[in-house]
């Protein structure tokens, strides 16, 4: 634990940096009206789901190259930070008065994967801790990202809903 503690923290440090930088950049883009709010939120959300999905799958195929695996997981977790100025901020756009409550409910639903993932991974690896099974687990993880960003691409809006005025 003491020998890899900092290494385990690196992806989350990178995520913090990505979150701060992408939030600042999103505000600059919105302030200069280079893109609409909904467009930059959709770009952030797409990158915040597609890059992690791709890099987690790549990590499953690097074999025993721990350096590349750590880099892939760092990129994967780091780029999740783009969802903060993406879909996670969107409630402020369509329901500013109720954004806190809406975020609480949506974040609770989104975090169900936090307790389901170990169960599913355990089931996939049950008695077979092979590289192929781990690759399958990483593919499942990657596929989970797809409905999130596709739904946001279709339904994401920056227009205040009539019930939220």
Secondary structure per residue as TSV (DSSP state, phi and psi in degrees):
chain	resnum	aa	ss	phi	psi
A	1	X	-	360.0	-44.4
A	2	X	T	-70.0	-27.7
A	3	X	T	-79.7	-25.5
A	4	X	T	-119.7	11.7
A	5	X	H	-57.3	-50.0
A	6	X	H	-66.0	-40.8
A	7	X	H	-59.4	-37.3
A	8	X	H	-68.1	-26.0
A	9	X	H	-84.5	-20.4
A	10	X	H	-54.2	-46.0
A	11	X	H	-59.5	-35.4
A	12	X	H	-78.7	-30.2
A	13	X	H	-65.4	-44.3
A	14	X	H	-62.6	-40.5
A	15	X	H	-60.6	-41.8
A	16	X	H	-60.9	-44.7
A	17	X	H	-64.0	-44.1
A	18	X	H	-61.5	-42.7
A	19	X	H	-61.3	-49.5
A	20	X	H	-63.2	-47.9
A	21	X	H	-65.1	-45.3
A	22	X	H	-68.2	-32.8
A	23	X	H	-64.5	-45.2
A	24	X	H	-62.6	-46.7
A	25	X	H	-63.5	-39.4
A	26	X	H	-61.0	-43.2
A	27	X	H	-64.2	-38.7
A	28	X	H	-63.6	-47.4
A	29	X	H	-61.9	-44.1
A	30	X	H	-66.3	-41.7
A	31	X	H	-64.1	-36.8
A	32	X	T	-87.0	-0.9
A	33	X	T	55.7	38.1
A	34	X	S	-74.1	-33.1
A	35	X	S	-140.8	155.3
A	36	X	-	-70.0	160.0
A	37	X	H	-56.9	-47.2
A	38	X	H	-66.4	-34.2
A	39	X	H	-66.3	-47.7
A	40	X	H	-67.9	-32.9
A	41	X	H	-66.9	-38.1
A	42	X	H	-69.9	-36.8
A	43	X	H	-64.3	-48.0
A	44	X	H	-58.9	-45.7
A	45	X	H	-65.3	-42.8
A	46	X	H	-61.8	-49.3
A	47	X	H	-64.2	-35.2
A	48	X	H	-72.6	-9.6
A	49	X	H	-113.3	-41.3
A	50	X	H	-70.6	-46.3
A	51	X	H	-61.4	-47.5
A	52	X	H	-60.6	-38.9
A	53	X	H	-62.6	-45.5
A	54	X	H	-67.3	-44.8
A	55	X	H	-71.4	-30.9
A	56	X	H	-69.8	-34.6
A	57	X	H	-67.9	-44.2
A	58	X	H	-57.7	-41.6
A	59	X	H	-56.7	-31.8
A	60	X	T	-72.0	-12.3
A	61	X	T	-114.0	10.1
A	62	X	S	-89.2	1.1
A	63	X	T	65.7	-133.0
A	64	X	T	-92.6	13.0
A	65	X	-	-80.8	88.2
A	66	X	H	-65.4	-30.6
A	67	X	H	-63.5	-48.2
A	68	X	H	-66.1	-38.8
A	69	X	H	-61.6	-45.2
A	70	X	H	-63.3	-40.6
A	71	X	H	-62.7	-44.4
A	72	X	H	-63.8	-43.2
A	73	X	H	-68.0	-34.5
A	74	X	H	-65.5	-44.5
A	75	X	H	-63.4	-44.1
A	76	X	H	-58.2	-53.5
A	77	X	H	-70.3	-37.6
A	78	X	H	-60.9	-45.5
A	79	X	H	-70.2	-15.9
A	80	X	G	-60.7	-23.3
A	81	X	G	-60.5	-23.1
A	82	X	G	-67.2	-19.4
A	83	X	G	-72.4	-18.0
A	84	X	T	-66.3	-53.1
A	85	X	T	-81.5	7.4
A	86	X	T	-100.8	-116.4
A	87	X	G	-66.3	-29.7
A	88	X	G	-71.1	-19.8
A	89	X	G	-96.5	-9.0
A	90	X	T	-63.0	-26.2
A	91	X	H	-60.5	-31.0
A	92	X	H	-65.7	-24.4
A	93	X	H	-81.6	-48.2
A	94	X	H	-94.7	-14.4
A	95	X	-	-154.5	66.9
A	96	X	G	-58.8	-35.1
A	97	X	G	-69.3	-28.0
A	98	X	G	-114.9	13.1
A	99	X	H	-60.4	-36.3
A	100	X	H	-63.1	-47.2
A	101	X	H	-67.5	-40.8
A	102	X	H	-66.0	-41.8
A	103	X	H	-62.9	-41.0
A	104	X	H	-59.1	-45.8
A	105	X	H	-67.5	-48.1
A	106	X	H	-65.9	-37.4
A	107	X	H	-68.5	-36.0
A	108	X	H	-62.5	-47.2
A	109	X	H	-63.1	-42.2
A	110	X	H	-64.9	-30.3
A	111	X	T	-87.7	4.9
A	112	X	H	-62.6	-26.7
A	113	X	H	-64.0	-24.7
A	114	X	H	-63.1	-31.5
A	115	X	H	-103.1	-16.8
A	116	X	H	-82.8	-34.1
A	117	X	H	-58.0	-46.7
A	118	X	H	-63.3	-33.7
A	119	X	H	-66.8	-46.9
A	120	X	H	-65.6	-44.5
A	121	X	H	-61.1	-43.4
A	122	X	H	-59.9	-40.1
A	123	X	H	-65.9	-42.7
A	124	X	H	-65.1	-33.6
A	125	X	H	-94.1	-3.2
A	126	X	T	-46.2	102.5
A	127	X	T	74.3	4.1
A	128	X	-	-141.4	81.4
A	129	X	-	-87.5	48.2
A	130	X	-	-88.5	163.5
A	131	X	H	-61.6	-35.3
A	132	X	H	-64.2	-39.2
A	133	X	H	-68.6	-38.5
A	134	X	H	-66.3	-38.7
A	135	X	H	-60.9	-42.0
A	136	X	H	-60.7	-42.6
A	137	X	H	-61.2	-40.7
A	138	X	H	-69.1	-36.1
A	139	X	H	-63.6	-43.0
A	140	X	H	-60.1	-44.6
A	141	X	H	-58.2	-45.0
A	142	X	H	-64.1	-41.1
A	143	X	H	-66.2	-29.9
A	144	X	H	-61.6	-29.4
A	145	X	H	-67.0	-29.7
A	146	X	H	-59.9	-52.8
A	147	X	H	-59.2	-33.6
A	148	X	H	-62.3	-53.3
A	149	X	H	-77.9	-30.4
A	150	X	H	-66.4	-42.7
A	151	X	H	-60.9	-42.7
A	152	X	H	-67.7	-37.3
A	153	X	H	-61.7	-37.3
A	154	X	H	-78.2	-48.0
A	155	X	H	-105.0	-10.4
A	156	X	-	-61.5	136.5
A	157	X	-	-145.7	157.0
A	158	X	-	-113.1	12.6
A	159	X	S	-90.6	133.5
A	160	X	-	-70.1	128.0
A	161	X	-	-68.0	147.1
A	162	X	G	-57.9	-36.6
A	163	X	G	-73.2	-11.8
A	164	X	G	-105.0	6.6
A	165	X	-	-77.2	360.0
